[in-house]
Amino acid sequence: KYRDPLFLSDIKGFKQVEIADQLHLPLPTVKSQIQRARKLIAQGFIECCDYKLNDKGYLVGEVKDKENCKVCSA
């Protein structure tokens, strides 16, 4: 549900309006799905690797080697 909008936005560089048209979804839905996907990814790094959000809201830290970790071993 979140993968395609995030991929098209952050990897492919499409504008959110273009993504909404391509996926046949309302623009507010696409916007919220992209934001939720970003938050889920960030939360995974925060919980697993002790990343932090800096004052500007950017994720900062280093990937640590942990076995059986979906985030670190990706």
C-alpha positions in Angstrom: 0.0 0.0 0.0 2.9 2.4 0.8 5.6 0.9 -1.4 4.5 2.1 -4.8 3.8 5.8 -3.9 7.1 6.0 -1.9 9.1 4.3 -4.7 7.6 6.6 -7.4 8.2 9.7 -5.3 11.6 9.2 -3.6 13.3 6.8 -6.0 11.8 7.7 -9.4 11.3 11.4 -8.6 7.7 11.7 -9.8 5.6 14.6 -8.4 2.8 13.5 -6.1 0.2 14.7 -8.6 1.7 12.4 -11.2 1.7 9.5 -8.8 -1.9 10.1 -7.9 -2.8 10.0 -11.6 -0.7 7.0 -12.3 -2.1 5.0 -9.4 -5.7 6.3 -9.8 -5.8 7.6 -6.2 -6.8 10.9 -4.8 -3.9 13.3 -4.2 -4.5 13.5 -0.4 -4.3 9.7 -0.2 -1.0 9.6 -2.1 0.4 12.4 0.2 -0.5 10.5 3.4 0.8 7.2 2.1 4.2 8.7 1.2 4.4 10.4 4.6 3.4 7.2 6.5 5.9 5.1 4.5 8.7 7.5 5.4 7.7 7.4 9.1 7.7 3.6 9.1 11.1 3.4 7.6 12.5 6.0 10.0 10.8 4.1 12.9 12.5 0.9 11.9 16.0 2.6 12.0 15.2 4.3 15.3 14.0 1.0 17.0 16.7 -1.2 15.6 19.8 0.9 15.1 19.4 3.6 17.7 19.1 6.3 15.0 17.8 9.7 16.2 15.9 12.5 14.6 18.0 15.7 14.6 16.6 19.2 15.2 15.6 19.5 11.5 13.8 16.1 11.6 16.4 14.2 9.6 17.4 10.7 10.6 21.0 10.5 11.8 23.1 7.6 13.0 25.1 4.6 11.8 24.0 1.1 10.8 25.2 -1.4 13.3 25.8 -5.0 12.5 23.0 -7.1 14.0 22.0 -10.5 12.9 18.4 -11.2 11.9 17.7 -7.5 11.5 15.5 -6.5 8.6 16.8 -3.0 8.6 20.5 -3.5 9.2 20.9 -6.5 6.9 19.1 -4.9 4.0 
